[in-house]
């Protein structure tokens, strides 16, 4: 058989033409893609929003719990408790079984609560308690949840319950230093000072590098009047956490207690730079100036504190507490007693009890008794209206203001109120008692307008069973007629 051999590329079985056609198509397709890419690059700014609208937003990546905890700790170290709380909240939502995260969140909520008005403070403390309870539910044999609960209870004024929670934490782990520190704080708040000091010292031995342990040791020392020792503890606590405002307040307060007024004022000014819109710092500055009898400076900073409260607005943009510059005292009967009465129109919608009290005391010391009454009567009326505790100083200082204005028919009933407050409250304030009893003596013996005997409800116009004080009030706040 003969087979014809055709040279390669010739004959019927050839692909030369088809291969050329495919190569041309690929070349054209490549050029089209290249031109399209160049056009997209050239028009990127215009096309990007359109593409994003078609595709929708890119999915947001959820940070890992460890990263959120790291950010929370950084915020805490920077003194930004609000941001720290938010990061811990997010971390606890992603990892809800993490006891450490939960107890850290409860701690931040408790620490931050002190910087807010009462309504926000109570809300945060309730959240702190709920978070601590969740930690206890997850790990009932872990002391951290009980310790966090103890501190939140204590800062909420539930001292006895705080003691119980702290003791439970110690029962679970006797070497857990924060539990001893929080127990010391609760013991101090209920007045069991010896046990408070024992627990605070034990906590220091267990962990001298815990900032809460140092802070609470200083807190207990302050109850004993050991202000210089407390200063040293606050200094060491600030070395551990230099940006915690609450520690700076404690340091300045104990400088003042130790009579180191220059250091106190310097520290308060440093706080003022960091929190210039916080009325509390101006109140503390005013108290410090008042103690050193710099009444001009005290009045300036306290009036600024009141202004800061009054600059706040409600949701409708209305000022919460317009200041009143009335030149006359309006006296109306209240339960048969002619006290200065505020109507809803005149009573501020919101006050800071400490600011009103301190400024009233400064006005009193400067013999501006009308302005003192303006502030203190507002504080009393506001406290009674809103069920907020009114300091006993407000009652006996207004009583003395009325005495100095020769209005003993008002001064004595108000002194009677102060006396009732003294009997009801613990611990007993002996200075308040002396100033209150002084009003009865002054209105009986030293005024042109005596208010005697029967109306006061006391025999001979003076409480039975009490001795008349040797030191009486004097105009302008001096200690004694003999000085």
C-alpha positions as CSV (number, residue, x, y, z in Angstrom):
1,X,0.0,0.0,0.0
2,X,1.2,3.4,-0.9
3,X,0.8,6.3,1.6
4,X,1.2,9.8,0.3
5,X,3.2,12.0,2.6
6,X,2.3,15.6,2.4
7,X,4.8,18.2,3.9
8,X,3.8,19.7,7.2
9,X,1.5,22.7,6.8
10,X,0.1,21.6,3.4
11,X,-2.9,19.6,2.5
12,X,-6.4,19.4,4.0
13,X,-5.3,18.9,7.7
14,X,-3.9,22.3,8.4
15,X,-4.9,24.8,11.2
16,X,-2.9,27.8,10.0
17,X,-5.9,30.1,9.1
18,X,-7.9,29.2,12.2
19,X,-5.0,29.8,14.5
20,X,-4.5,33.3,13.0
21,X,-8.2,34.1,13.5
22,X,-8.1,33.2,17.2
23,X,-4.9,35.1,17.8
24,X,-6.5,38.3,16.4
25,X,-9.6,37.9,18.6
26,X,-7.5,37.5,21.7
27,X,-5.5,40.5,20.8
28,X,-8.6,42.6,20.3
29,X,-10.1,41.3,23.6
30,X,-6.8,42.2,25.4
31,X,-6.9,45.7,24.0
32,X,-10.5,46.2,25.1
33,X,-9.8,45.1,28.7
34,X,-6.7,47.3,28.8
35,X,-8.7,50.3,27.6
36,X,-11.5,49.6,30.1
37,X,-9.0,49.4,32.9
38,X,-7.4,52.6,31.9
39,X,-10.8,54.3,31.8
40,X,-11.7,53.0,35.3
41,X,-8.4,54.3,36.7
42,X,-9.0,57.6,35.0
43,X,-12.6,57.9,36.3
44,X,-12.0,56.3,39.7
45,X,-13.1,59.3,41.7
46,X,-16.4,59.5,39.8
47,X,-17.1,55.8,39.6
48,X,-16.2,54.8,43.2
49,X,-19.4,56.2,44.8
50,X,-21.5,54.5,42.2
51,X,-19.9,51.2,42.7
52,X,-20.1,51.5,46.4
53,X,-23.8,52.3,46.1
54,X,-24.4,49.2,44.0
55,X,-22.3,46.9,46.2
56,X,-23.3,48.3,49.6
57,X,-21.0,49.3,52.4
58,X,-18.1,46.9,53.1
59,X,-18.6,44.7,56.1
60,X,-17.1,46.2,59.3
61,X,-14.7,43.9,61.1
62,X,-15.5,43.2,64.7
63,X,-12.4,43.7,67.0
64,X,-11.4,40.8,69.0
65,X,-12.2,40.9,72.7
66,X,-8.5,41.1,73.6
67,X,-8.1,44.1,71.4
68,X,-11.1,45.8,73.0
69,X,-9.8,45.1,76.5
70,X,-6.4,46.5,75.5
71,X,-8.1,49.7,74.3
72,X,-10.2,49.9,77.5
73,X,-7.1,49.7,79.6
74,X,-5.4,52.4,77.6
75,X,-8.4,54.6,78.0
76,X,-8.4,54.0,81.7
77,X,-4.7,54.8,82.0
78,X,-5.3,58.0,80.1
79,X,-8.0,58.9,82.7
80,X,-10.9,58.6,80.1
81,X,-13.3,56.4,82.1
82,X,-16.2,56.9,79.7
83,X,-14.2,55.5,76.8
84,X,-12.9,52.7,78.9
85,X,-16.5,51.7,79.9
86,X,-17.6,51.6,76.2
87,X,-14.7,49.3,75.3
88,X,-15.3,47.0,78.2
89,X,-19.0,46.9,77.3
90,X,-18.2,45.9,73.7
91,X,-15.8,43.2,74.9
92,X,-18.3,41.8,77.3
93,X,-20.9,41.6,74.6
94,X,-18.6,39.6,72.4
95,X,-17.3,37.4,75.2
96,X,-20.1,37.5,77.8
97,X,-18.6,34.7,80.0
98,X,-15.3,36.5,80.7
99,X,-15.4,37.3,84.5
100,X,-12.4,39.6,84.3
101,X,-13.9,41.7,81.7
102,X,-17.2,41.9,83.6
103,X,-15.5,42.9,86.9
104,X,-13.4,45.5,85.1
105,X,-16.5,47.0,83.6
106,X,-18.2,47.1,87.0
107,X,-15.2,48.8,88.4
108,X,-15.1,51.4,85.7
109,X,-18.8,52.2,86.1
110,X,-18.3,52.6,89.8
111,X,-15.3,54.9,89.5
112,X,-16.9,57.0,86.8
113,X,-20.1,57.4,88.8
114,X,-18.6,60.0,91.1
115,X,-18.2,62.5,88.3
116,X,-21.9,62.7,87.4
117,X,-25.1,64.2,88.9
118,X,-27.1,61.9,91.2
119,X,-29.5,60.6,88.6
120,X,-26.7,59.5,86.3
121,X,-24.6,58.3,89.2
122,X,-27.4,56.1,90.5
123,X,-27.9,54.7,87.0
124,X,-24.3,53.8,86.6
125,X,-24.1,52.2,90.0
126,X,-27.1,50.1,89.3
127,X,-25.5,48.9,86.0
128,X,-22.3,48.1,88.0
129,X,-24.3,46.0,90.4
130,X,-26.0,44.2,87.5
131,X,-22.7,43.5,85.8
132,X,-21.1,42.2,89.1
133,X,-24.2,40.0,89.7
134,X,-23.7,38.5,86.2
135,X,-20.0,37.7,87.0
136,X,-21.1,36.0,90.2
137,X,-23.7,34.0,88.3
138,X,-21.1,32.8,85.8
139,X,-18.4,32.0,88.4
140,X,-20.0,31.7,91.9
141,X,-16.7,30.6,93.4
142,X,-14.7,33.5,92.0
143,X,-14.1,36.4,94.5
144,X,-13.8,39.0,91.8
145,X,-17.6,39.3,91.2
146,X,-18.3,39.7,94.9
147,X,-15.6,42.3,95.4
148,X,-16.9,44.3,92.5
149,X,-20.4,44.1,93.9
150,X,-19.1,45.2,97.4
151,X,-17.6,48.4,96.0
152,X,-20.6,49.3,93.9
153,X,-22.9,48.7,96.9
154,X,-20.6,50.9,99.1
155,X,-20.6,53.8,96.7
156,X,-24.3,53.5,96.4
157,X,-24.6,54.0,100.2
158,X,-25.5,50.4,101.0
159,X,-22.7,50.0,103.4
160,X,-23.9,46.9,105.4
161,X,-24.6,45.0,102.2
162,X,-21.2,46.0,100.9
163,X,-19.6,44.5,104.0
164,X,-21.4,41.2,103.4
165,X,-20.3,41.0,99.8
166,X,-16.7,41.8,100.6
167,X,-16.6,39.2,103.4
168,X,-18.0,36.6,100.9
169,X,-15.1,37.5,98.5
170,X,-12.6,37.0,101.3
171,X,-14.2,33.7,102.2
172,X,-13.6,32.5,98.6
173,X,-10.0,33.8,98.5
174,X,-8.4,35.2,101.6
175,X,-5.4,36.5,99.6
176,X,-7.5,38.6,97.2
177,X,-6.3,42.1,98.1
178,X,-9.1,44.2,96.5
179,X,-11.7,42.4,98.6
180,X,-9.9,43.5,101.8
181,X,-9.5,47.0,100.4
182,X,-13.2,47.3,99.6
183,X,-14.1,45.8,103.0
184,X,-11.9,48.4,104.7
185,X,-13.8,51.2,102.8
186,X,-17.2,49.8,103.8
187,X,-16.1,49.4,107.4
188,X,-15.0,53.0,107.4
189,X,-18.3,54.2,106.0
190,X,-20.3,52.4,108.7
191,X,-17.9,53.8,111.4
192,X,-16.1,50.6,112.3
193,X,-12.7,52.3,112.0
194,X,-10.5,49.8,113.9
195,X,-11.6,47.0,111.6
196,X,-11.3,49.3,108.6
197,X,-7.7,50.0,109.4
198,X,-6.9,46.3,109.9
199,X,-8.3,45.4,106.6
200,X,-6.6,48.3,104.8
201,X,-3.2,47.4,106.2
202,X,-3.8,43.7,105.3
203,X,-4.7,44.7,101.7
204,X,-1.4,46.7,101.5
205,X,0.6,43.7,102.6
206,X,-1.1,41.5,100.1
207,X,-0.7,43.8,97.1
208,X,1.1,47.1,97.5
209,X,1.0,47.8,93.8
210,X,-2.8,47.8,93.4
211,X,-4.1,51.3,93.0
212,X,-7.4,50.6,94.7
213,X,-5.6,49.2,97.7
214,X,-3.5,52.3,98.0
215,X,-6.5,54.6,97.5
216,X,-8.6,52.8,100.2
217,X,-5.8,52.8,102.7
218,X,-5.6,56.6,102.3
219,X,-9.4,56.8,102.6
220,X,-9.3,55.0,105.9
221,X,-6.4,57.1,107.2
222,X,-8.4,60.2,106.4
223,X,-11.1,59.0,108.8
224,X,-8.5,58.9,111.5
225,X,-7.4,62.4,110.7
226,X,-4.0,61.1,109.6
227,X,-3.9,63.5,106.7
228,X,-0.1,63.5,106.2
229,X,0.0,59.7,106.0
230,X,-3.0,59.8,103.6
231,X,-1.2,62.2,101.4
232,X,1.7,59.8,101.0
233,X,-0.7,57.0,100.1
234,X,-2.4,59.1,97.5
235,X,1.0,60.1,96.0
236,X,1.9,56.4,95.7
237,X,-1.5,55.7,94.2
238,X,-1.0,58.4,91.6
239,X,2.3,56.9,90.7
240,X,0.4,53.8,89.7
241,X,-2.4,55.7,87.9
242,X,-1.4,59.4,87.3
243,X,-4.5,60.4,85.4
244,X,-7.2,59.4,87.8
245,X,-9.0,62.6,88.8
246,X,-10.6,61.0,91.9
247,X,-7.1,60.3,93.3
248,X,-6.0,63.9,92.7
249,X,-9.1,65.1,94.6
250,X,-8.1,62.9,97.5
251,X,-4.6,64.2,97.5
252,X,-5.7,67.8,97.5
253,X,-8.3,67.2,100.1
254,X,-5.8,65.7,102.5
255,X,-3.3,68.5,101.8
256,X,-6.0,70.8,103.0
257,X,-6.7,68.6,106.0
258,X,-3.0,68.6,106.9
259,X,-3.0,72.4,106.7
260,X,-0.8,72.4,103.6
261,X,-3.0,74.9,101.8
262,X,-0.6,76.0,99.1
263,X,-0.2,72.3,97.9
264,X,-3.9,71.8,98.1
265,X,-4.6,74.9,96.0
266,X,-1.9,73.9,93.5
267,X,-3.4,70.4,93.2
268,X,-7.0,71.7,92.8
269,X,-5.8,74.1,90.1
270,X,-4.2,71.1,88.2
271,X,-7.6,69.3,88.4
272,X,-9.3,72.5,87.2
273,X,-7.1,72.5,84.1
274,X,-8.2,69.0,83.3
275,X,-11.9,69.4,84.1
276,X,-12.7,73.1,83.7
277,X,-16.5,72.6,83.4
278,X,-16.8,70.5,86.6
279,X,-18.5,72.5,89.4
280,X,-17.1,70.2,92.0
281,X,-13.5,71.5,91.6
282,X,-14.6,75.1,92.1
283,X,-16.6,74.0,95.2
284,X,-13.5,72.4,96.7
285,X,-11.4,75.4,95.9
286,X,-14.0,77.6,97.5
287,X,-14.0,75.5,100.6
288,X,-10.2,75.8,100.8
289,X,-10.2,79.5,100.4
290,X,-12.9,79.8,103.0
291,X,-10.8,77.8,105.5
292,X,-7.9,80.2,105.1
293,X,-10.4,83.2,105.4
294,X,-9.7,84.4,101.8
295,X,-13.4,85.2,101.4
296,X,-13.0,87.2,98.2
297,X,-11.4,84.3,96.4
298,X,-13.9,81.9,97.9
299,X,-16.9,83.9,96.7
300,X,-15.4,84.2,93.2
301,X,-14.9,80.5,92.6
302,X,-18.2,79.4,94.4
303,X,-20.2,81.9,92.3
304,X,-18.5,80.4,89.2
305,X,-19.6,76.9,90.4
306,X,-23.2,78.1,90.7
307,X,-22.9,79.6,87.2
308,X,-21.7,76.3,85.8
309,X,-24.7,74.5,87.2
310,X,-27.0,77.3,85.9
311,X,-25.5,77.2,82.4
312,X,-26.9,73.7,81.9
313,X,-29.9,73.5,79.7
314,X,-32.8,71.1,79.4
315,X,-33.8,69.4,76.1
316,X,-35.8,72.5,75.1
317,X,-32.8,74.8,75.6
318,X,-34.2,76.4,78.8
319,X,-31.7,77.3,81.6
320,X,-32.1,74.9,84.5
321,X,-31.5,77.3,87.3
322,X,-31.8,81.0,86.6
323,X,-30.0,83.0,89.3
324,X,-32.0,85.3,91.6
325,X,-30.7,88.6,92.5
326,X,-33.6,89.7,94.7
327,X,-32.8,92.6,97.1
328,X,-35.5,91.6,99.6
329,X,-36.3,88.4,101.5
330,X,-39.8,87.0,100.8
331,X,-41.2,85.4,104.0
332,X,-44.3,83.2,103.8
333,X,-45.8,80.8,106.3
334,X,-44.9,77.1,106.0
335,X,-46.6,74.8,108.4
336,X,-47.4,77.8,110.6
337,X,-43.7,78.9,110.6
338,X,-42.8,82.1,108.6
339,X,-39.9,80.7,106.6
340,X,-38.7,82.2,103.3
341,X,-40.6,80.2,100.7
342,X,-39.8,79.6,97.1
343,X,-42.5,79.1,94.5
344,X,-42.0,76.8,91.6
345,X,-41.3,79.9,89.5
346,X,-38.5,81.1,91.8
347,X,-37.0,77.8,92.9
348,X,-34.3,76.6,90.5
349,X,-35.0,73.5,88.5
350,X,-31.6,72.1,89.5
351,X,-29.0,73.0,92.1
352,X,-25.8,71.6,93.4
353,X,-26.3,71.3,97.2
354,X,-22.6,71.8,98.0
355,X,-22.2,74.9,95.8
356,X,-25.3,76.6,97.3
357,X,-24.3,75.7,100.9
358,X,-20.7,76.9,100.5
359,X,-21.6,80.1,98.8
360,X,-24.3,80.8,101.4
361,X,-21.7,80.3,104.1
362,X,-19.3,82.7,102.4
363,X,-22.0,85.3,102.2
364,X,-22.8,84.7,105.8
365,X,-19.1,85.1,106.8
366,X,-19.0,88.4,104.8
367,X,-22.1,89.6,106.7
368,X,-24.2,89.6,103.6
369,X,-27.0,87.8,105.4
370,X,-29.7,88.6,102.7
371,X,-27.7,86.8,100.0
372,X,-26.8,84.0,102.4
373,X,-30.5,83.4,103.0
374,X,-31.2,83.6,99.3
375,X,-28.8,80.6,98.7
376,X,-29.5,78.6,101.8
377,X,-33.3,78.8,101.7
378,X,-33.2,77.7,98.1
379,X,-31.0,74.7,99.1
380,X,-33.4,73.8,101.9
381,X,-36.5,74.1,99.7
382,X,-34.9,72.2,96.9
383,X,-33.8,69.4,99.1
384,X,-37.2,69.0,100.8
385,X,-39.0,69.1,97.4
386,X,-36.7,66.5,95.8
387,X,-36.1,64.4,98.9
388,X,-32.4,65.2,98.8
389,X,-30.5,65.4,102.1
390,X,-30.0,69.0,103.3
391,X,-26.8,69.5,105.3
392,X,-27.5,70.6,108.9
393,X,-25.3,73.6,108.3
394,X,-28.0,75.0,106.0
395,X,-30.5,75.0,108.9
396,X,-28.4,76.5,111.7
397,X,-26.7,79.0,109.4
398,X,-30.1,80.4,108.2
399,X,-31.2,80.5,111.8
400,X,-28.3,82.7,112.6
401,X,-28.9,84.9,109.5
402,X,-32.4,85.5,110.7
403,X,-31.1,86.3,114.2
404,X,-28.6,88.9,112.8
405,X,-31.5,90.4,110.8
406,X,-33.4,90.7,114.1
407,X,-36.0,88.1,113.0
408,X,-36.0,85.7,116.0
409,X,-39.6,84.8,115.3
410,X,-38.1,82.9,112.2
411,X,-34.7,82.2,113.7
412,X,-35.9,80.1,116.6
413,X,-38.2,77.8,114.7
414,X,-35.4,77.2,112.1
415,X,-33.0,76.4,115.0
416,X,-35.6,74.0,116.2
417,X,-35.5,72.3,112.8
418,X,-31.7,72.2,113.0
419,X,-31.9,70.6,116.5
420,X,-34.3,67.9,115.2
421,X,-31.9,67.2,112.3
422,X,-29.1,66.8,114.9
423,X,-31.1,64.3,116.9
424,X,-32.0,62.2,113.8
425,X,-28.6,61.9,112.1
426,X,-25.5,60.0,112.8
427,X,-22.7,60.6,113.5
428,X,-23.4,63.5,115.8
429,X,-22.0,66.8,114.8
430,X,-21.0,68.6,118.0
431,X,-20.2,71.9,116.2
432,X,-23.7,71.9,114.7
433,X,-25.1,71.3,118.1
434,X,-23.2,74.3,119.6
435,X,-24.2,76.6,116.8
436,X,-27.8,75.5,117.0
437,X,-28.1,75.9,120.8
438,X,-26.5,79.3,120.4
439,X,-29.5,80.6,118.5
440,X,-31.8,79.8,121.4
441,X,-29.5,81.7,123.8
442,X,-29.0,84.6,121.5
443,X,-32.6,85.1,120.7
444,X,-33.5,84.9,124.4
445,X,-30.8,87.1,125.8
446,X,-29.2,89.3,123.2
447,X,-31.8,90.5,120.7
448,X,-34.2,93.4,120.6
449,X,-36.8,91.1,119.2
450,X,-36.9,88.1,121.6
451,X,-38.7,84.9,120.7
452,X,-39.2,83.1,123.9
453,X,-40.4,80.0,125.7
454,X,-43.7,78.6,124.5
455,X,-43.4,78.9,120.8
456,X,-40.1,77.1,120.8
457,X,-41.6,74.1,122.5
458,X,-38.8,74.1,125.1
459,X,-38.8,75.0,128.8
460,X,-37.4,78.5,129.2
461,X,-36.7,78.5,125.5
462,X,-33.9,76.0,125.7
463,X,-33.8,72.2,125.1
464,X,-34.0,70.2,128.4
465,X,-31.0,68.2,129.3
466,X,-28.5,70.3,127.4
467,X,-26.0,72.9,128.7
468,X,-25.9,76.4,127.3
469,X,-22.7,76.7,125.2
470,X,-19.9,78.9,126.4
471,X,-19.1,79.9,122.9
472,X,-21.8,81.7,121.0
473,X,-22.2,82.7,117.4
474,X,-21.1,86.2,116.5
475,X,-21.9,88.4,113.5
476,X,-19.8,87.6,110.5
477,X,-19.1,84.0,111.7
478,X,-16.5,84.8,114.4
479,X,-16.2,82.1,117.1
480,X,-17.0,83.9,120.3
481,X,-18.1,87.3,121.7
482,X,-14.9,87.3,123.8
483,X,-12.5,86.8,120.8
